[in-house]
Amino acid sequence: AYVIGRAVVPALVVMLARLSGRPISSGRALALAVFVLLAYDASLVHSPGFRLSVAATAGIVAWSTPLARRLRGPAAIREALAVTIAAQLAVAPMLVAEFGSVPAVALVTNLLAAPAAEPLTVYGLLAAMATPALPTALARAVLLPCAWLVTWVRQVASLGAALPLSIDALDLALASRTGEGVLEIQ
């Protein structure tokens, strides 16, 4: 539930700003959400998951639109790919520093999970706010689409985790000097 709260705060900031009639830029919404979360729990600054979430979101805010403009193909695919690439570029240095490698399948798994992310965030937030007032059976029915979407994301994540493909930090450094490939099967 705490991780869900971390994900919901930025969405709440944007929704509250829009409801108040005062639109907010994505960068400002991210900064405000980070401030609120750290004010609530300063220990989040030590959480790799929190830092990766913030970096990925910052990458999406800063780079996804310019990337989407440069890519070819249908708008929906260009935009999804741009968001995925922007997030991966932003977190890659942190992944290398924290874990020593970057998962090579991340772009594919993120693209496969993307169709569930937005409905899960929007519908999940609305369902989470509505269900406490509902009878248990109805609340379960309202939350069922969230369970399906979460199952999809978990299955994609499990598939990606099962594929032992990574780009190792040392290999990446050596490849930049020699021009050789960097994909490693572990």
C-alpha positions as CSV (number, residue, x, y, z in Angstrom):
1,A,0.0,0.0,0.0
2,Y,2.9,2.4,0.8
3,V,4.4,1.9,-2.7
4,I,1.0,2.6,-4.2
5,G,0.8,5.8,-2.2
6,R,4.2,6.8,-3.7
7,A,2.8,6.3,-7.1
8,V,-0.5,8.0,-6.4
9,V,0.9,11.3,-4.9
10,P,2.1,12.7,-8.3
11,A,-1.3,11.9,-9.9
12,L,-3.1,13.5,-7.0
13,V,-1.0,16.6,-7.3
14,V,-1.9,17.0,-10.9
15,M,-5.6,16.2,-10.4
16,L,-5.9,18.7,-7.5
17,A,-4.2,21.4,-9.5
18,R,-6.6,20.8,-12.4
19,L,-9.6,20.7,-10.1
20,S,-8.6,24.0,-8.6
21,G,-8.4,25.6,-12.0
22,R,-4.6,26.1,-11.7
23,P,-2.8,23.9,-14.2
24,I,0.6,22.8,-13.2
25,S,3.6,21.8,-15.3
26,S,4.7,18.2,-15.1
27,G,8.1,19.2,-13.7
28,R,6.5,21.3,-11.0
29,A,4.0,18.5,-10.2
30,L,6.9,16.0,-9.8
31,A,8.9,18.4,-7.6
32,L,5.8,19.0,-5.4
33,A,5.1,15.3,-5.2
34,V,8.7,14.5,-4.2
35,F,8.6,17.3,-1.6
36,V,5.3,15.9,-0.1
37,L,6.6,12.3,0.0
38,L,9.9,13.3,1.5
39,A,8.2,15.6,4.1
40,Y,6.0,12.6,5.0
41,D,9.0,10.1,5.1
42,A,12.5,11.5,4.7
43,S,13.9,8.0,4.7
44,L,12.6,7.6,1.2
45,V,15.7,9.3,0.0
46,H,17.6,6.1,0.8
47,S,15.2,3.9,-1.1
48,P,16.5,2.8,-4.5
49,G,12.9,2.2,-5.7
50,F,11.9,5.8,-4.8
51,R,15.0,7.3,-6.5
52,L,14.5,5.2,-9.6
53,S,10.8,6.2,-9.7
54,V,11.7,9.9,-9.4
55,A,14.5,9.6,-12.1
56,A,12.2,7.7,-14.5
57,T,9.4,10.2,-14.1
58,A,11.9,13.1,-14.5
59,G,13.2,11.4,-17.7
60,I,9.7,11.1,-19.0
61,V,8.9,14.7,-18.3
62,A,12.1,16.0,-19.8
63,W,12.6,13.7,-22.8
64,S,9.5,11.8,-23.9
65,T,8.0,14.6,-26.0
66,P,11.2,15.5,-27.9
67,L,11.9,11.8,-28.5
68,A,8.4,11.1,-29.7
69,R,8.7,13.9,-32.3
70,R,11.9,12.3,-33.7
71,L,10.6,8.7,-33.9
72,R,8.7,7.3,-36.9
73,G,5.5,5.4,-37.0
74,P,2.0,5.6,-35.6
75,A,1.6,8.2,-32.8
76,A,0.6,5.6,-30.1
77,I,3.6,3.5,-30.7
78,R,6.0,6.5,-31.0
79,E,4.7,8.0,-27.7
80,A,4.9,4.7,-25.8
81,L,8.4,4.0,-27.1
82,A,9.5,7.6,-26.3
83,V,8.2,7.3,-22.7
84,T,10.0,3.9,-22.3
85,I,13.3,5.2,-23.8
86,A,13.2,8.4,-21.7
87,A,12.6,6.5,-18.5
88,Q,15.3,4.0,-19.3
89,L,17.8,6.6,-20.2
90,A,17.1,8.4,-16.9
91,V,17.5,5.4,-14.7
92,A,20.4,3.7,-16.5
93,P,23.2,5.5,-14.6
94,M,21.4,4.7,-11.3
95,L,20.9,1.0,-12.3
96,V,24.6,0.7,-13.2
97,A,25.7,2.4,-9.9
98,E,23.3,0.4,-7.7
99,F,23.2,-3.0,-9.4
100,G,26.1,-3.0,-11.8
101,S,24.1,-3.6,-15.0
102,V,21.0,-2.5,-17.0
103,P,18.4,-5.1,-17.9
104,A,18.5,-5.4,-21.7
105,V,14.9,-6.5,-21.8
106,A,13.6,-3.4,-20.0
107,L,12.5,-1.5,-23.1
108,V,10.4,-4.5,-24.3
109,T,8.9,-5.3,-20.9
110,N,8.1,-1.6,-20.3
111,L,6.4,-1.4,-23.7
112,L,4.4,-4.6,-22.9
113,A,3.4,-3.2,-19.5
114,A,2.6,0.3,-20.7
115,P,-1.0,-0.4,-21.9
116,A,-1.9,-1.3,-18.3
117,A,-0.1,1.5,-16.5
118,E,-2.3,4.4,-17.3
119,P,-5.7,2.7,-16.7
120,L,-4.3,1.1,-13.6
121,T,-3.2,4.5,-12.3
122,V,-6.3,6.4,-13.1
123,Y,-9.0,3.8,-12.6
124,G,-7.1,2.4,-9.5
125,L,-7.0,5.8,-7.9
126,L,-10.7,6.4,-8.5
127,A,-11.6,2.8,-7.3
128,A,-9.4,3.1,-4.2
129,M,-11.2,6.3,-3.3
130,A,-14.7,4.9,-3.9
131,T,-14.5,1.3,-2.5
132,P,-14.3,2.1,1.2
133,A,-17.9,3.4,1.0
134,L,-19.2,0.4,-0.9
135,P,-20.4,-3.0,0.4
136,T,-17.7,-5.6,0.3
137,A,-19.0,-7.6,-2.7
138,L,-19.5,-4.4,-4.8
139,A,-16.0,-3.1,-3.8
140,R,-14.5,-6.4,-4.9
141,A,-16.2,-6.1,-8.3
142,V,-15.1,-2.5,-8.7
143,L,-11.5,-3.5,-7.9
144,L,-11.5,-6.5,-10.2
145,P,-10.1,-4.6,-13.2
146,C,-7.2,-3.4,-11.0
147,A,-6.4,-7.0,-10.2
148,W,-6.4,-8.0,-13.9
149,L,-4.1,-5.0,-14.8
150,V,-1.8,-5.7,-11.9
151,T,-1.6,-9.4,-12.9
152,W,-0.7,-8.4,-16.4
153,V,2.1,-6.1,-15.2
154,R,3.4,-8.8,-12.8
155,Q,3.4,-11.4,-15.6
156,V,5.4,-9.1,-17.9
157,A,7.8,-8.3,-15.0
158,S,8.2,-12.1,-14.3
159,L,8.9,-12.8,-18.0
160,G,11.5,-10.0,-18.1
161,A,13.1,-11.2,-14.9
162,A,13.3,-14.7,-16.3
163,L,15.3,-13.6,-19.3
164,P,18.9,-13.3,-18.2
165,L,19.9,-10.5,-20.5
166,S,21.8,-7.5,-19.1
167,I,24.2,-4.8,-20.1
168,D,27.0,-5.0,-17.6
169,A,28.7,-1.8,-16.4
170,L,32.2,-3.1,-17.1
171,D,31.3,-4.4,-20.5
172,L,29.6,-1.1,-21.3
173,A,32.8,0.8,-20.4
174,L,35.0,-1.6,-22.4
175,A,32.7,-1.5,-25.4
176,S,32.8,2.3,-25.5
177,R,36.5,2.0,-25.9
178,T,36.6,-0.9,-28.3
179,G,33.3,-0.6,-30.2
180,E,32.4,-4.3,-29.3
181,G,28.9,-5.4,-28.3
182,V,27.8,-5.3,-24.7
183,L,24.8,-7.7,-24.4
184,E,25.5,-10.4,-21.8
185,I,23.6,-13.6,-21.2
186,Q,24.0,-14.6,-17.6
